[in-house]
Amino acid sequence: MERIEAIHDTRNPNSGGVMKKCGMKHEGTLRRAFKGNQGIGDSEMYSILKIER
């Protein structure tokens, strides 16, 4: 596997903290890309590459 990526709702910043603890890097914000219980919102994308492990 070369790349693992994950996204989370910006209204839940603790999820981003978990991704950072796993060594993932923030790649950007996907505007209005997430539909959850609270409606449409933004998502934060994180990833880690094989060479970064």
C-alpha distance matrix in Angstrom:
0.0 3.8 5.9 7.5 11.1 14.3 18.0 21.3 24.9 26.7 29.5 27.4 26.7 26.0 22.6 21.7 23.0 20.6 17.6 19.2 19.7 16.0 15.6 14.6 16.7 19.0 18.5 21.6 23.7 23.7 27.4 28.7 25.3 25.6 28.2 28.9 32.0 33.6 33.1 31.1 29.5 27.1 23.5 21.7 18.0 15.8 12.3 10.5 8.5 6.8 10.3 12.1 11.4
3.8 0.0 3.8 7.1 10.3 13.9 17.3 20.8 24.3 25.7 28.8 27.0 25.9 25.6 22.4 20.9 22.3 20.4 17.0 18.1 19.2 15.8 14.5 13.2 14.5 16.8 15.9 19.2 21.8 22.0 25.7 27.5 24.4 25.1 28.0 29.0 32.3 33.5 32.9 30.5 28.7 25.9 22.4 20.2 16.5 14.2 10.5 8.6 5.7 4.9 7.9 9.9 10.4
5.9 3.8 0.0 3.8 6.5 10.2 13.6 17.1 20.6 21.9 25.1 23.3 22.3 22.2 18.9 17.4 19.0 17.3 13.8 15.1 16.7 13.4 12.3 10.3 11.5 13.4 12.6 15.8 18.2 18.4 22.2 24.0 20.9 21.5 24.5 25.5 28.8 29.8 29.2 26.9 25.0 22.2 18.6 16.5 12.7 10.5 6.9 5.8 4.5 6.0 9.1 9.7 10.4
7.5 7.1 3.8 0.0 3.8 7.0 10.6 13.9 17.5 19.2 22.1 20.1 19.3 19.0 15.6 14.5 16.2 14.2 10.9 12.9 14.3 11.1 10.9 8.6 10.6 12.2 12.1 14.9 16.7 16.9 20.6 22.0 18.9 18.9 21.8 22.4 25.5 26.7 26.4 24.4 22.5 19.9 16.2 14.2 10.7 8.5 5.5 5.5 6.6 8.3 11.5 11.0 11.0
11.1 10.3 6.5 3.8 0.0 3.8 7.1 10.5 14.1 15.7 18.7 17.1 16.4 16.6 13.2 11.9 14.4 13.0 9.5 11.8 14.0 11.4 11.3 8.1 9.3 9.8 9.5 11.7 13.2 13.3 16.9 18.3 15.3 15.4 18.4 19.1 22.4 23.3 22.9 20.7 18.7 16.1 12.4 10.6 7.1 5.6 4.1 6.6 8.8 11.4 14.1 13.0 13.6
14.3 13.9 10.2 7.0 3.8 0.0 3.8 7.0 10.6 12.6 15.3 13.5 13.3 13.6 10.0 9.4 12.2 10.8 8.0 11.0 13.2 11.2 12.0 8.8 10.1 9.7 10.1 11.3 11.8 11.9 15.2 16.1 13.2 12.6 15.4 15.8 18.9 19.8 19.7 17.8 15.8 13.5 9.8 8.3 5.8 5.4 6.3 9.2 12.1 14.7 17.3 15.7 15.9
18.0 17.3 13.6 10.6 7.1 3.8 0.0 3.8 7.0 9.1 11.9 10.8 11.0 12.1 8.8 8.2 11.8 11.3 9.1 11.8 14.5 13.4 14.2 10.9 11.3 9.6 9.8 9.7 9.2 9.0 11.9 12.6 10.0 9.3 12.3 12.7 16.0 16.4 16.2 14.3 12.1 9.8 6.1 5.4 4.4 6.2 8.7 12.1 15.2 18.1 20.5 18.6 19.1
21.3 20.8 17.1 13.9 10.5 7.0 3.8 0.0 3.8 6.2 8.4 7.1 8.0 9.3 6.4 6.8 10.4 10.4 9.3 12.0 14.4 14.2 15.5 12.6 13.0 11.0 12.0 11.2 9.7 9.9 11.8 12.0 10.2 8.4 10.9 10.5 13.3 13.5 13.9 12.6 10.1 8.5 5.3 5.5 6.9 8.6 11.7 14.9 18.3 21.2 23.4 21.1 21.4
24.9 24.3 20.6 17.5 14.1 10.6 7.0 3.8 0.0 3.8 5.3 5.6 7.6 9.8 8.1 8.8 12.2 12.9 12.5 14.7 17.2 17.5 18.7 15.9 15.9 13.2 14.0 12.2 9.7 9.6 10.3 9.9 9.0 6.8 8.8 8.2 10.7 10.2 10.7 9.5 6.9 6.1 4.6 6.5 9.3 11.7 15.1 18.4 21.8 24.8 26.9 24.5 25.0
26.7 25.7 21.9 19.2 15.7 12.6 9.1 6.2 3.8 0.0 3.8 5.3 5.9 9.3 8.8 8.3 11.4 13.2 12.9 14.2 17.0 18.0 18.6 16.0 15.2 12.2 13.3 11.1 8.5 9.5 9.8 10.2 10.5 9.3 11.5 11.2 13.2 11.6 12.3 10.9 7.4 5.7 5.4 6.0 9.7 12.0 15.7 19.0 22.5 25.7 27.3 24.7 25.5
29.5 28.8 25.1 22.1 18.7 15.3 11.9 8.4 5.3 3.8 0.0 3.8 6.1 9.0 9.4 10.2 12.5 14.3 14.9 16.3 18.5 19.9 21.0 18.8 18.4 15.6 17.0 14.8 12.2 12.9 12.5 12.0 12.8 10.7 11.7 10.3 11.3 9.4 11.0 10.9 8.0 8.1 8.6 9.8 13.3 15.3 19.0 22.1 25.6 28.7 30.4 27.6 28.1
27.4 27.0 23.3 20.1 17.1 13.5 10.8 7.1 5.6 5.3 3.8 0.0 3.8 5.5 6.0 7.6 9.5 10.9 12.0 13.7 15.4 16.8 18.4 16.5 16.8 14.7 16.7 15.3 13.3 14.4 14.8 14.6 14.5 12.1 13.2 11.3 12.3 11.4 13.5 13.5 10.9 10.5 9.6 9.8 12.7 13.9 17.3 20.1 23.8 26.6 28.4 25.5 25.6
26.7 25.9 22.3 19.3 16.4 13.3 11.0 8.0 7.6 5.9 6.1 3.8 0.0 3.8 5.3 5.2 6.6 9.1 10.1 10.9 12.8 14.7 15.8 14.3 14.2 12.2 14.8 13.7 12.5 14.4 15.3 16.1 16.0 14.3 16.1 14.8 16.0 14.9 16.7 16.2 13.0 11.6 10.2 9.1 11.8 12.3 15.8 18.2 22.0 24.9 26.3 23.1 23.4
26.0 25.6 22.2 19.0 16.6 13.6 12.1 9.3 9.8 9.3 9.0 5.5 3.8 0.0 3.8 5.3 5.0 6.5 8.9 9.9 10.7 12.8 14.7 13.8 14.7 13.6 16.6 16.3 15.5 17.4 18.7 19.2 18.6 16.6 18.1 16.2 17.2 16.8 18.9 18.8 16.0 14.8 13.0 11.6 13.5 13.2 16.1 18.0 21.8 24.2 25.7 22.5 22.2
22.6 22.4 18.9 15.6 13.2 10.0 8.8 6.4 8.1 8.8 9.4 6.0 5.3 3.8 0.0 3.8 5.3 5.2 6.5 8.8 10.0 11.0 13.0 11.6 12.9 12.0 14.6 14.6 14.0 15.4 17.2 17.7 16.4 14.4 16.2 14.6 16.1 16.3 18.0 17.5 14.9 13.5 10.9 9.6 10.9 10.5 13.2 15.3 19.1 21.5 23.3 20.4 20.0
21.7 20.9 17.4 14.5 11.9 9.4 8.2 6.8 8.8 8.3 10.2 7.6 5.2 5.3 3.8 0.0 3.8 5.4 5.1 6.2 8.7 9.9 10.9 9.1 9.7 8.5 11.4 11.7 11.7 13.8 15.9 17.2 16.1 14.9 17.4 16.5 18.5 18.2 19.4 18.2 15.1 12.9 10.1 7.6 8.7 7.9 11.0 13.1 16.9 19.7 21.1 18.0 18.2
23.0 22.3 19.0 16.2 14.4 12.2 11.8 10.4 12.2 11.4 12.5 9.5 6.6 5.0 5.3 3.8 0.0 3.8 5.4 5.1 6.2 8.7 10.0 9.6 10.6 10.4 13.9 14.6 15.0 17.4 19.5 20.8 19.9 18.5 20.8 19.5 21.1 20.8 22.4 21.6 18.5 16.4 13.9 11.3 12.1 10.5 12.9 14.1 17.9 20.3 21.4 17.9 17.7
20.6 20.4 17.3 14.2 13.0 10.8 11.3 10.4 12.9 13.2 14.3 10.9 9.1 6.5 5.2 5.4 3.8 0.0 3.8 5.4 5.1 6.4 9.0 8.9 11.2 11.8 15.0 16.2 16.7 18.6 21.0 22.0 20.4 18.8 20.9 19.5 21.1 21.5 23.1 22.5 19.8 17.9 14.9 12.5 12.5 10.5 12.1 12.9 16.6 18.5 20.1 16.9 16.0
17.6 17.0 13.8 10.9 9.5 8.0 9.1 9.3 12.5 12.9 14.9 12.0 10.1 8.9 6.5 5.1 5.4 3.8 0.0 3.8 5.4 5.1 6.7 5.5 7.8 8.7 11.7 13.4 14.4 16.3 19.1 20.5 18.7 17.6 20.2 19.4 21.6 22.0 23.0 21.8 19.0 16.6 13.2 10.5 9.6 7.0 8.3 9.4 13.1 15.4 17.0 14.0 13.6
19.2 18.1 15.1 12.9 11.8 11.0 11.8 12.0 14.7 14.2 16.3 13.7 10.9 9.9 8.8 6.2 5.1 5.4 3.8 0.0 3.8 5.3 5.1 5.0 6.5 7.9 11.5 13.4 15.0 17.6 20.3 22.2 20.8 20.1 22.9 22.3 24.4 24.4 25.4 24.0 20.9 18.2 15.1 11.8 11.1 8.1 9.3 9.7 13.3 15.6 16.4 12.9 13.0
19.7 19.2 16.7 14.3 14.0 13.2 14.5 14.4 17.2 17.0 18.5 15.4 12.8 10.7 10.0 8.7 6.2 5.1 5.4 3.8 0.0 3.8 5.4 7.3 9.7 11.7 15.1 17.2 18.7 21.1 23.8 25.4 23.9 22.8 25.3 24.2 26.0 26.3 27.7 26.7 23.7 21.3 18.2 15.2 14.4 11.4 11.9 11.4 14.7 16.2 17.0 13.5 12.5
16.0 15.8 13.4 11.1 11.4 11.2 13.4 14.2 17.5 18.0 19.9 16.8 14.7 12.8 11.0 9.9 8.7 6.4 5.1 5.3 3.8 0.0 3.8 5.7 9.1 11.7 14.6 17.1 18.8 20.7 23.8 25.4 23.3 22.4 24.9 24.1 26.2 26.8 28.0 26.8 24.1 21.6 18.2 15.2 13.7 10.3 9.8 8.7 11.8 13.0 14.3 11.2 9.7
15.6 14.5 12.3 10.9 11.3 12.0 14.2 15.5 18.7 18.6 21.0 18.4 15.8 14.7 13.0 10.9 10.0 9.0 6.7 5.1 5.4 3.8 0.0 3.8 6.6 9.9 12.6 15.6 18.0 20.2 23.5 25.5 23.6 23.2 26.2 25.8 28.2 28.5 29.3 27.7 24.8 21.9 18.5 15.1 13.2 9.5 8.5 6.8 9.6 11.2 11.8 8.2 7.9
14.6 13.2 10.3 8.6 8.1 8.8 10.9 12.6 15.9 16.0 18.8 16.5 14.3 13.8 11.6 9.1 9.6 8.9 5.5 5.0 7.3 5.7 3.8 0.0 3.8 6.8 9.2 12.1 14.5 16.6 19.9 22.0 20.0 19.9 23.0 23.0 25.7 26.0 26.4 24.5 21.6 18.6 15.1 11.8 9.5 5.7 5.0 4.7 8.3 11.0 12.0 8.9 9.6
16.7 14.5 11.5 10.6 9.3 10.1 11.3 13.0 15.9 15.2 18.4 16.8 14.2 14.7 12.9 9.7 10.6 11.2 7.8 6.5 9.7 9.1 6.6 3.8 0.0 3.8 6.3 9.4 12.3 14.8 18.1 20.7 19.1 19.6 23.0 23.4 26.3 26.0 26.2 23.9 20.8 17.4 14.2 10.6 8.5 5.2 5.4 6.3 9.2 12.5 12.9 9.9 11.7
19.0 16.8 13.4 12.2 9.8 9.7 9.6 11.0 13.2 12.2 15.6 14.7 12.2 13.6 12.0 8.5 10.4 11.8 8.7 7.9 11.7 11.7 9.9 6.8 3.8 0.0 3.8 5.9 8.6 11.5 14.5 17.3 16.1 16.8 20.3 21.0 23.9 23.3 23.2 20.8 17.5 14.0 11.1 7.4 6.0 4.4 6.8 9.2 12.1 15.7 16.2 13.5 15.5
18.5 15.9 12.6 12.1 9.5 10.1 9.8 12.0 14.0 13.3 17.0 16.7 14.8 16.6 14.6 11.4 13.9 15.0 11.7 11.5 15.1 14.6 12.6 9.2 6.3 3.8 0.0 3.8 7.3 9.6 12.9 15.9 14.6 16.1 19.8 21.1 24.4 23.7 23.1 20.2 17.1 13.5 10.8 7.6 5.5 5.4 7.0 9.8 12.0 15.7 16.4 14.4 16.8
21.6 19.2 15.8 14.9 11.7 11.3 9.7 11.2 12.2 11.1 14.8 15.3 13.7 16.3 14.6 11.7 14.6 16.2 13.4 13.4 17.2 17.1 15.6 12.1 9.4 5.9 3.8 0.0 3.8 6.6 9.5 12.8 12.0 13.9 17.6 19.2 22.3 21.3 20.4 17.3 14.2 10.4 8.5 5.9 5.6 7.5 10.1 13.3 15.6 19.4 20.1 18.2 20.4
23.7 21.8 18.2 16.7 13.2 11.8 9.2 9.7 9.7 8.5 12.2 13.3 12.5 15.5 14.0 11.7 15.0 16.7 14.4 15.0 18.7 18.8 18.0 14.5 12.3 8.6 7.3 3.8 0.0 3.8 6.0 9.2 9.0 10.9 14.5 16.1 19.2 17.9 16.9 13.8 10.5 6.8 5.7 4.6 6.2 9.4 12.5 16.0 18.6 22.3 23.4 21.4 23.3
23.7 22.0 18.4 16.9 13.3 11.9 9.0 9.9 9.6 9.5 12.9 14.4 14.4 17.4 15.4 13.8 17.4 18.6 16.3 17.6 21.1 20.7 20.2 16.6 14.8 11.5 9.6 6.6 3.8 0.0 3.8 6.5 5.6 8.3 11.9 14.3 17.7 16.6 14.9 11.5 9.0 5.7 5.0 6.2 7.2 11.0 13.7 17.4 19.7 23.3 24.8 23.2 25.0
27.4 25.7 22.2 20.6 16.9 15.2 11.9 11.8 10.3 9.8 12.5 14.8 15.3 18.7 17.2 15.9 19.5 21.0 19.1 20.3 23.8 23.8 23.5 19.9 18.1 14.5 12.9 9.5 6.0 3.8 0.0 3.8 5.4 8.1 11.1 13.7 16.7 15.1 13.0 9.4 7.0 4.6 6.5 8.7 10.7 14.4 17.4 21.1 23.5 27.0 28.5 26.9 28.6
28.7 27.5 24.0 22.0 18.3 16.1 12.6 12.0 9.9 10.2 12.0 14.6 16.1 19.2 17.7 17.2 20.8 22.0 20.5 22.2 25.4 25.4 25.5 22.0 20.7 17.3 15.9 12.8 9.2 6.5 3.8 0.0 3.8 5.8 8.0 10.9 13.8 12.2 9.6 5.9 4.7 4.5 7.3 10.5 12.7 16.5 19.4 23.2 25.7 29.1 31.0 29.3 30.8
25.3 24.4 20.9 18.9 15.3 13.2 10.0 10.2 9.0 10.5 12.8 14.5 16.0 18.6 16.4 16.1 19.9 20.4 18.7 20.8 23.9 23.3 23.6 20.0 19.1 16.1 14.6 12.0 9.0 5.6 5.4 3.8 0.0 3.8 6.9 10.0 13.6 13.0 10.6 7.1 6.3 5.6 6.1 9.4 10.7 14.4 17.0 20.7 23.1 26.3 28.4 27.0 28.3
25.6 25.1 21.5 18.9 15.4 12.6 9.3 8.4 6.8 9.3 10.7 12.1 14.3 16.6 14.4 14.9 18.5 18.8 17.6 20.1 22.8 22.4 23.2 19.9 19.6 16.8 16.1 13.9 10.9 8.3 8.1 5.8 3.8 0.0 3.8 6.4 10.0 9.9 8.1 5.5 5.2 5.9 6.0 9.7 11.3 14.7 17.4 21.1 23.8 26.8 29.2 27.6 28.3
28.2 28.0 24.5 21.8 18.4 15.4 12.3 10.9 8.8 11.5 11.7 13.2 16.1 18.1 16.2 17.4 20.8 20.9 20.2 22.9 25.3 24.9 26.2 23.0 23.0 20.3 19.8 17.6 14.5 11.9 11.1 8.0 6.9 3.8 0.0 3.8 7.1 7.6 5.4 4.3 6.3 8.7 9.5 13.1 14.9 18.1 20.8 24.3 27.0 29.8 32.4 30.8 31.3
28.9 29.0 25.5 22.4 19.1 15.8 12.7 10.5 8.2 11.2 10.3 11.3 14.8 16.2 14.6 16.5 19.5 19.5 19.4 22.3 24.2 24.1 25.8 23.0 23.4 21.0 21.1 19.2 16.1 14.3 13.7 10.9 10.0 6.4 3.8 0.0 3.8 5.4 5.3 6.4 7.7 10.2 10.7 13.9 16.0 18.7 21.4 24.7 27.8 30.4 33.1 31.2 31.3
32.0 32.3 28.8 25.5 22.4 18.9 16.0 13.3 10.7 13.2 11.3 12.3 16.0 17.2 16.1 18.5 21.1 21.1 21.6 24.4 26.0 26.2 28.2 25.7 26.3 23.9 24.4 22.3 19.2 17.7 16.7 13.8 13.6 10.0 7.1 3.8 0.0 3.8 5.6 8.5 10.1 13.0 13.8 16.9 19.2 21.8 24.6 27.8 31.0 33.5 36.2 34.1 34.0
33.6 33.5 29.8 26.7 23.3 19.8 16.4 13.5 10.2 11.6 9.4 11.4 14.9 16.8 16.3 18.2 20.8 21.5 22.0 24.4 26.3 26.8 28.5 26.0 26.0 23.3 23.7 21.3 17.9 16.6 15.1 12.2 13.0 9.9 7.6 5.4 3.8 0.0 3.8 6.9 8.0 11.4 13.0 16.2 19.0 21.8 25.0 28.3 31.6 34.4 36.8 34.6 34.8
33.1 32.9 29.2 26.4 22.9 19.7 16.2 13.9 10.7 12.3 11.0 13.5 16.7 18.9 18.0 19.4 22.4 23.1 23.0 25.4 27.7 28.0 29.3 26.4 26.2 23.2 23.1 20.4 16.9 14.9 13.0 9.6 10.6 8.1 5.4 5.3 5.6 3.8 0.0 3.8 6.4 10.1 12.3 15.8 18.5 21.7 24.8 28.3 31.3 34.3 36.6 34.7 35.2
31.1 30.5 26.9 24.4 20.7 17.8 14.3 12.6 9.5 10.9 10.9 13.5 16.2 18.8 17.5 18.2 21.6 22.5 21.8 24.0 26.7 26.8 27.7 24.5 23.9 20.8 20.2 17.3 13.8 11.5 9.4 5.9 7.1 5.5 4.3 6.4 8.5 6.9 3.8 0.0 3.8 7.2 9.7 13.4 16.0 19.4 22.5 26.1 28.9 32.1 34.3 32.5 33.3
29.5 28.7 25.0 22.5 18.7 15.8 12.1 10.1 6.9 7.4 8.0 10.9 13.0 16.0 14.9 15.1 18.5 19.8 19.0 20.9 23.7 24.1 24.8 21.6 20.8 17.5 17.1 14.2 10.5 9.0 7.0 4.7 6.3 5.2 6.3 7.7 10.1 8.0 6.4 3.8 0.0 3.8 6.7 10.2 13.2 16.6 19.9 23.6 26.5 29.8 31.8 29.7 30.7
27.1 25.9 22.2 19.9 16.1 13.5 9.8 8.5 6.1 5.7 8.1 10.5 11.6 14.8 13.5 12.9 16.4 17.9 16.6 18.2 21.3 21.6 21.9 18.6 17.4 14.0 13.5 10.4 6.8 5.7 4.6 4.5 5.6 5.9 8.7 10.2 13.0 11.4 10.1 7.2 3.8 0.0 3.8 6.9 9.9 13.4 16.8 20.5 23.4 26.8 28.6 26.5 27.8
23.5 22.4 18.6 16.2 12.4 9.8 6.1 5.3 4.6 5.4 8.6 9.6 10.2 13.0 10.9 10.1 13.9 14.9 13.2 15.1 18.2 18.2 18.5 15.1 14.2 11.1 10.8 8.5 5.7 5.0 6.5 7.3 6.1 6.0 9.5 10.7 13.8 13.0 12.3 9.7 6.7 3.8 0.0 3.8 6.5 9.9 13.2 16.9 19.9 23.2 25.1 23.0 24.2
21.7 20.2 16.5 14.2 10.6 8.3 5.4 5.5 6.5 6.0 9.8 9.8 9.1 11.6 9.6 7.6 11.3 12.5 10.5 11.8 15.2 15.2 15.1 11.8 10.6 7.4 7.6 5.9 4.6 6.2 8.7 10.5 9.4 9.7 13.1 13.9 16.9 16.2 15.8 13.4 10.2 6.9 3.8 0.0 3.8 6.7 10.3 13.9 17.0 20.5 22.0 19.7 21.0
18.0 16.5 12.7 10.7 7.1 5.8 4.4 6.9 9.3 9.7 13.3 12.7 11.8 13.5 10.9 8.7 12.1 12.5 9.6 11.1 14.4 13.7 13.2 9.5 8.5 6.0 5.5 5.6 6.2 7.2 10.7 12.7 10.7 11.3 14.9 16.0 19.2 19.0 18.5 16.0 13.2 9.9 6.5 3.8 0.0 3.8 6.9 10.6 13.5 17.0 18.7 16.7 18.1
15.8 14.2 10.5 8.5 5.6 5.4 6.2 8.6 11.7 12.0 15.3 13.9 12.3 13.2 10.5 7.9 10.5 10.5 7.0 8.1 11.4 10.3 9.5 5.7 5.2 4.4 5.4 7.5 9.4 11.0 14.4 16.5 14.4 14.7 18.1 18.7 21.8 21.8 21.7 19.4 16.6 13.4 9.9 6.7 3.8 0.0 3.8 7.2 10.5 13.8 15.4 13.2 14.4
12.3 10.5 6.9 5.5 4.1 6.3 8.7 11.7 15.1 15.7 19.0 17.3 15.8 16.1 13.2 11.0 12.9 12.1 8.3 9.3 11.9 9.8 8.5 5.0 5.4 6.8 7.0 10.1 12.5 13.7 17.4 19.4 17.0 17.4 20.8 21.4 24.6 25.0 24.8 22.5 19.9 16.8 13.2 10.3 6.9 3.8 0.0 3.8 6.8 10.1 11.9 10.1 11.4
10.5 8.6 5.8 5.5 6.6 9.2 12.1 14.9 18.4 19.0 22.1 20.1 18.2 18.0 15.3 13.1 14.1 12.9 9.4 9.7 11.4 8.7 6.8 4.7 6.3 9.2 9.8 13.3 16.0 17.4 21.1 23.2 20.7 21.1 24.3 24.7 27.8 28.3 28.3 26.1 23.6 20.5 16.9 13.9 10.6 7.2 3.8 0.0 3.8 6.8 8.5 6.6 7.7
8.5 5.7 4.5 6.6 8.8 12.1 15.2 18.3 21.8 22.5 25.6 23.8 22.0 21.8 19.1 16.9 17.9 16.6 13.1 13.3 14.7 11.8 9.6 8.3 9.2 12.1 12.0 15.6 18.6 19.7 23.5 25.7 23.1 23.8 27.0 27.8 31.0 31.6 31.3 28.9 26.5 23.4 19.9 17.0 13.5 10.5 6.8 3.8 0.0 3.8 5.4 5.3 7.0
6.8 4.9 6.0 8.3 11.4 14.7 18.1 21.2 24.8 25.7 28.7 26.6 24.9 24.2 21.5 19.7 20.3 18.5 15.4 15.6 16.2 13.0 11.2 11.0 12.5 15.7 15.7 19.4 22.3 23.3 27.0 29.1 26.3 26.8 29.8 30.4 33.5 34.4 34.3 32.1 29.8 26.8 23.2 20.5 17.0 13.8 10.1 6.8 3.8 0.0 3.8 5.4 5.7
10.3 7.9 9.1 11.5 14.1 17.3 20.5 23.4 26.9 27.3 30.4 28.4 26.3 25.7 23.3 21.1 21.4 20.1 17.0 16.4 17.0 14.3 11.8 12.0 12.9 16.2 16.4 20.1 23.4 24.8 28.5 31.0 28.4 29.2 32.4 33.1 36.2 36.8 36.6 34.3 31.8 28.6 25.1 22.0 18.7 15.4 11.9 8.5 5.4 3.8 0.0 3.8 5.7
12.1 9.9 9.7 11.0 13.0 15.7 18.6 21.1 24.5 24.7 27.6 25.5 23.1 22.5 20.4 18.0 17.9 16.9 14.0 12.9 13.5 11.2 8.2 8.9 9.9 13.5 14.4 18.2 21.4 23.2 26.9 29.3 27.0 27.6 30.8 31.2 34.1 34.6 34.7 32.5 29.7 26.5 23.0 19.7 16.7 13.2 10.1 6.6 5.3 5.4 3.8 0.0 3.8
11.4 10.4 10.4 11.0 13.6 15.9 19.1 21.4 25.0 25.5 28.1 25.6 23.4 22.2 20.0 18.2 17.7 16.0 13.6 13.0 12.5 9.7 7.9 9.6 11.7 15.5 16.8 20.4 23.3 25.0 28.6 30.8 28.3 28.3 31.3 31.3 34.0 34.8 35.2 33.3 30.7 27.8 24.2 21.0 18.1 14.4 11.4 7.7 7.0 5.7 5.7 3.8 0.0
